Amino acid sequence: MDVSIFTRNMEMTPRLNDYVDQKVEKLDRYLPSIDEARMDLSVENTRNAAHSQVAQLTVRVRGTILRAEERTQDMFTSIDAVLDKMYRQIVRYKGKRRDRQQTGVELPPLEEPVTETAGEIVRVKRFDVRPMPPEEAIEQMELLGHSFYIFLNVEDDSINVVYKRGAGNYGLLQPEV
């Protein structure tokens, strides 16, 4: 497993580096197929000092991304908390993989999406789009904790978006040209 550590607004000490390496390497016991792990550590200016030390862990495993973030007043506590959260996500990921192998996942009926007025663009982000069925896209969205997910639909070979609706079900956006 390749472990990368990045810092922002703080200095990486050898003790902190060893601590992160030691803790993140233990993830291999729970999920040996991890390709890459990225730990982002930062100190943010917040009104509440109890949330200023931020640890974010992103794990790539067979094309799937698992992400967890924690904020506390101590960096070591943030690292421990983000790893605990990641352990829970790995258990959930392994359970969903097992369930998917045993039974197929059904997509709930879709309704027309609600459009909202657009605001000002304040950030641009680029990312890889993987081919997958809508069911796997929903799984990815849930694992990341996002409310939407963009993917290449293998069924019709087009870019689609799945999103979480207010009632707890999902929507699928299929653009037409």
C-alpha atoms as a printed R data frame, in Angstrom:
    type eleno elety resid chain resno       x       y       z
1   ATOM     1    CA   MET     A     1   0.000   0.000   0.000
2   ATOM     2    CA   ASP     A     2   1.278   3.451  -0.950
3   ATOM     3    CA   VAL     A     3   0.767   5.973   1.892
4   ATOM     4    CA   SER     A     4   1.007   9.708   1.092
5   ATOM     5    CA   ILE     A     5   0.893  12.407   3.757
6   ATOM     6    CA   PHE     A     6   0.152  16.043   2.916
7   ATOM     7    CA   THR     A     7   0.026  18.992   5.297
8   ATOM     8    CA   ARG     A     8  -1.411  22.497   5.108
9   ATOM     9    CA   ASN     A     9  -0.753  25.373   7.538
10  ATOM    10    CA   MET     A    10   1.430  23.163   9.703
11  ATOM    11    CA   GLU     A    11   4.859  21.541   9.835
12  ATOM    12    CA   MET     A    12   5.242  17.759   9.553
13  ATOM    13    CA   THR     A    13   7.321  16.426  12.437
14  ATOM    14    CA   PRO     A    14   9.063  13.025  12.277
15  ATOM    15    CA   ARG     A    15   6.956  11.869  15.242
16  ATOM    16    CA   LEU     A    16   3.710  12.794  13.463
17  ATOM    17    CA   ASN     A    17   4.921  11.185  10.228
18  ATOM    18    CA   ASP     A    18   5.774   7.911  12.007
19  ATOM    19    CA   TYR     A    19   2.463   7.966  13.870
20  ATOM    20    CA   VAL     A    20   0.437   8.355  10.648
21  ATOM    21    CA   ASP     A    21   2.465   5.658   8.837
22  ATOM    22    CA   GLN     A    22   2.068   3.231  11.726
23  ATOM    23    CA   LYS     A    23  -1.695   3.799  12.016
24  ATOM    24    CA   VAL     A    24  -2.512   3.812   8.287
25  ATOM    25    CA   GLU     A    25  -0.457   0.647   7.637
26  ATOM    26    CA   LYS     A    26  -2.841  -1.194  10.005
27  ATOM    27    CA   LEU     A    27  -5.657  -0.663   7.491
28  ATOM    28    CA   ASP     A    28  -4.034  -3.413   5.409
29  ATOM    29    CA   ARG     A    29  -5.191  -5.945   8.015
30  ATOM    30    CA   TYR     A    30  -8.825  -5.045   7.447
31  ATOM    31    CA   LEU     A    31  -8.700  -4.551   3.681
32  ATOM    32    CA   PRO     A    32  -5.580  -6.025   2.044
33  ATOM    33    CA   SER     A    33  -6.560  -4.838  -1.460
34  ATOM    34    CA   ILE     A    34  -5.895  -1.136  -0.701
35  ATOM    35    CA   ASP     A    35  -3.954   0.446  -3.562
36  ATOM    36    CA   GLU     A    36  -3.284   3.870  -2.104
37  ATOM    37    CA   ALA     A    37  -3.946   5.838   1.084
38  ATOM    38    CA   ARG     A    38  -3.713   9.635   1.336
39  ATOM    39    CA   MET     A    39  -3.736  11.459   4.669
40  ATOM    40    CA   ASP     A    40  -4.316  15.226   4.551
41  ATOM    41    CA   LEU     A    41  -3.496  17.049   7.790
42  ATOM    42    CA   SER     A    42  -4.285  20.713   8.254
43  ATOM    43    CA   VAL     A    43  -4.753  23.405  10.838
44  ATOM    44    CA   GLU     A    44  -7.672  25.704  10.083
45  ATOM    45    CA   ASN     A    45  -8.660  29.030  11.566
46  ATOM    46    CA   THR     A    46 -12.079  28.337  13.065
47  ATOM    47    CA   ARG     A    47 -14.221  30.104  15.617
48  ATOM    48    CA   ASN     A    48 -14.212  26.983  17.729
49  ATOM    49    CA   ALA     A    49 -10.647  25.906  18.556
50  ATOM    50    CA   ALA     A    50 -11.939  22.399  19.269
51  ATOM    51    CA   HIS     A    51 -12.349  21.906  15.508
52  ATOM    52    CA   SER     A    52  -9.105  23.419  14.225
53  ATOM    53    CA   GLN     A    53  -6.990  20.242  13.738
54  ATOM    54    CA   VAL     A    54  -8.278  18.418  10.653
55  ATOM    55    CA   ALA     A    55  -7.345  14.926   9.453
56  ATOM    56    CA   GLN     A    56  -8.796  13.616   6.186
57  ATOM    57    CA   LEU     A    57  -8.069  10.087   4.960
58  ATOM    58    CA   THR     A    58  -8.780   8.969   1.395
59  ATOM    59    CA   VAL     A    59  -8.329   5.305   0.467
60  ATOM    60    CA   ARG     A    60  -8.447   3.849  -3.051
61  ATOM    61    CA   VAL     A    61  -9.297   0.188  -3.357
62  ATOM    62    CA   ARG     A    62  -9.965  -1.428  -6.758
63  ATOM    63    CA   GLY     A    63 -11.289   1.800  -8.248
64  ATOM    64    CA   THR     A    64 -13.468   2.612  -5.229
65  ATOM    65    CA   ILE     A    65 -12.770   5.649  -3.077
66  ATOM    66    CA   LEU     A    66 -13.412   5.686   0.676
67  ATOM    67    CA   ARG     A    67 -13.047   9.015   2.492
68  ATOM    68    CA   ALA     A    68 -13.295  10.108   6.125
69  ATOM    69    CA   GLU     A    69 -12.635  13.433   7.868
70  ATOM    70    CA   GLU     A    70 -12.412  14.390  11.536
71  ATOM    71    CA   ARG     A    71 -11.826  17.685  13.370
72  ATOM    72    CA   THR     A    72 -10.652  17.977  16.954
73  ATOM    73    CA   GLN     A    73  -8.386  20.221  19.040
74  ATOM    74    CA   ASP     A    74  -5.430  17.778  18.870
75  ATOM    75    CA   MET     A    75  -3.918  16.373  15.647
76  ATOM    76    CA   PHE     A    76  -3.213  12.928  17.133
77  ATOM    77    CA   THR     A    77  -6.812  12.683  18.332
78  ATOM    78    CA   SER     A    78  -8.017  13.721  14.856
79  ATOM    79    CA   ILE     A    79  -5.887  10.986  13.271
80  ATOM    80    CA   ASP     A    80  -7.249   8.338  15.659
81  ATOM    81    CA   ALA     A    81 -10.832   9.499  15.075
82  ATOM    82    CA   VAL     A    82 -10.490   9.530  11.271
83  ATOM    83    CA   LEU     A    83  -9.039   6.006  11.342
84  ATOM    84    CA   ASP     A    84 -11.942   4.791  13.512
85  ATOM    85    CA   LYS     A    85 -14.341   6.290  10.982
86  ATOM    86    CA   MET     A    86 -12.414   4.636   8.127
87  ATOM    87    CA   TYR     A    87 -12.606   1.225   9.862
88  ATOM    88    CA   ARG     A    88 -16.395   1.591   9.972
89  ATOM    89    CA   GLN     A    89 -16.466   2.555   6.283
90  ATOM    90    CA   ILE     A    90 -14.339  -0.475   5.379
91  ATOM    91    CA   VAL     A    91 -16.743  -2.759   7.243
92  ATOM    92    CA   ARG     A    92 -19.660  -1.138   5.398
93  ATOM    93    CA   TYR     A    93 -17.823  -1.423   2.064
94  ATOM    94    CA   LYS     A    94 -17.004  -5.099   2.601
95  ATOM    95    CA   GLY     A    95 -20.608  -5.789   3.622
96  ATOM    96    CA   LYS     A    96 -21.992  -4.086   0.517
97  ATOM    97    CA   ARG     A    97 -19.559  -5.974  -1.715
98  ATOM    98    CA   ARG     A    98 -20.632  -9.258  -0.109
99  ATOM    99    CA   ASP     A    99 -24.334  -8.380  -0.399
100 ATOM   100    CA   ARG     A   100 -23.911  -7.354  -4.034
101 ATOM   101    CA   GLN     A   101 -22.288 -10.671  -4.866
102 ATOM   102    CA   GLN     A   102 -25.150 -12.601  -3.258
103 ATOM   103    CA   THR     A   103 -28.103 -10.557  -4.564
104 ATOM   104    CA   GLY     A   104 -28.550  -7.815  -7.140
105 ATOM   105    CA   VAL     A   105 -29.204  -4.231  -5.996
106 ATOM   106    CA   GLU     A   106 -32.429  -2.707  -7.290
107 ATOM   107    CA   LEU     A   107 -32.687   0.966  -8.156
108 ATOM   108    CA   PRO     A   108 -35.809   2.716  -6.800
109 ATOM   109    CA   PRO     A   109 -38.206   4.293  -9.309
110 ATOM   110    CA   LEU     A   110 -36.978   7.621 -10.648
111 ATOM   111    CA   GLU     A   111 -38.791  10.954 -10.667
112 ATOM   112    CA   GLU     A   112 -38.069  14.147 -12.574
113 ATOM   113    CA   PRO     A   113 -35.148  16.097 -11.062
114 ATOM   114    CA   VAL     A   114 -35.779  19.468  -9.467
115 ATOM   115    CA   THR     A   115 -33.713  22.266 -10.999
116 ATOM   116    CA   GLU     A   116 -32.250  25.084  -8.911
117 ATOM   117    CA   THR     A   117 -30.893  28.468  -9.880
118 ATOM   118    CA   ALA     A   118 -27.153  28.521 -10.521
119 ATOM   119    CA   GLY     A   119 -24.812  30.667  -8.466
120 ATOM   120    CA   GLU     A   120 -21.293  31.832  -8.970
121 ATOM   121    CA   ILE     A   121 -18.547  29.245  -9.684
122 ATOM   122    CA   VAL     A   122 -16.108  29.387  -6.789
123 ATOM   123    CA   ARG     A   123 -14.200  26.136  -7.374
124 ATOM   124    CA   VAL     A   124 -13.354  23.872 -10.302
125 ATOM   125    CA   LYS     A   125 -12.485  20.243  -9.650
126 ATOM   126    CA   ARG     A   126 -11.336  17.589 -12.122
127 ATOM   127    CA   PHE     A   127 -11.762  13.865 -11.524
128 ATOM   128    CA   ASP     A   128 -11.660  10.525 -13.326
129 ATOM   129    CA   VAL     A   129 -14.986   9.118 -14.484
130 ATOM   130    CA   ARG     A   130 -15.232   5.317 -14.289
131 ATOM   131    CA   PRO     A   131 -17.669   3.158 -16.255
132 ATOM   132    CA   MET     A   132 -20.145   1.453 -13.915
133 ATOM   133    CA   PRO     A   133 -23.852   0.629 -13.559
134 ATOM   134    CA   PRO     A   134 -26.099   3.067 -11.623
135 ATOM   135    CA   GLU     A   135 -26.273   0.669  -8.653
136 ATOM   136    CA   GLU     A   136 -22.492   0.809  -8.202
137 ATOM   137    CA   ALA     A   137 -22.572   4.615  -8.564
138 ATOM   138    CA   ILE     A   138 -25.083   4.798  -5.693
139 ATOM   139    CA   GLU     A   139 -22.780   2.598  -3.608
140 ATOM   140    CA   GLN     A   140 -19.815   4.885  -4.384
141 ATOM   141    CA   MET     A   141 -21.861   7.974  -3.494
142 ATOM   142    CA   GLU     A   142 -22.879   6.448  -0.141
143 ATOM   143    CA   LEU     A   143 -19.321   5.358   0.667
144 ATOM   144    CA   LEU     A   144 -18.041   8.872  -0.013
145 ATOM   145    CA   GLY     A   145 -20.868  10.460   1.974
146 ATOM   146    CA   HIS     A   146 -21.844  12.737  -0.915
147 ATOM   147    CA   SER     A   147 -25.340  13.694  -2.073
148 ATOM   148    CA   PHE     A   148 -24.547  13.111  -5.779
149 ATOM   149    CA   TYR     A   149 -22.104  11.132  -7.927
150 ATOM   150    CA   ILE     A   150 -21.079  11.554 -11.585
151 ATOM   151    CA   PHE     A   151 -20.214   8.393 -13.538
152 ATOM   152    CA   LEU     A   152 -20.044   6.822 -17.000
153 ATOM   153    CA   ASN     A   153 -23.101   4.599 -17.301
154 ATOM   154    CA   VAL     A   154 -22.103   1.245 -18.842
155 ATOM   155    CA   GLU     A   155 -25.698   0.571 -19.903
156 ATOM   156    CA   ASP     A   156 -25.927   3.479 -22.364
157 ATOM   157    CA   ASP     A   157 -22.269   4.647 -22.514
158 ATOM   158    CA   SER     A   158 -23.071   8.206 -21.399
159 ATOM   159    CA   ILE     A   159 -22.236  10.483 -18.476
160 ATOM   160    CA   ASN     A   160 -24.944  10.246 -15.782
161 ATOM   161    CA   VAL     A   161 -25.488  11.594 -12.267
162 ATOM   162    CA   VAL     A   162 -27.107   9.771  -9.349
163 ATOM   163    CA   TYR     A   163 -28.296  11.885  -6.443
164 ATOM   164    CA   LYS     A   164 -29.953  11.404  -3.079
165 ATOM   165    CA   ARG     A   165 -33.492  12.764  -2.795
166 ATOM   166    CA   GLY     A   166 -35.068  14.179   0.348
167 ATOM   167    CA   ALA     A   167 -37.245  11.115   1.015
168 ATOM   168    CA   GLY     A   168 -34.171   8.858   1.165
169 ATOM   169    CA   ASN     A   169 -34.502   7.404  -2.331
170 ATOM   170    CA   TYR     A   170 -32.348   8.199  -5.375
171 ATOM   171    CA   GLY     A   171 -32.595  10.015  -8.673
172 ATOM   172    CA   LEU     A   172 -30.743   9.443 -11.936
173 ATOM   173    CA   LEU     A   173 -29.938  12.274 -14.352
174 ATOM   174    CA   GLN     A   174 -29.436  11.175 -17.971
175 ATOM   175    CA   PRO     A   175 -28.496  14.090 -20.258
176 ATOM   176    CA   GLU     A   176 -29.834  14.111 -23.813
177 ATOM   177    CA   VAL     A   177 -28.121  15.968 -26.632
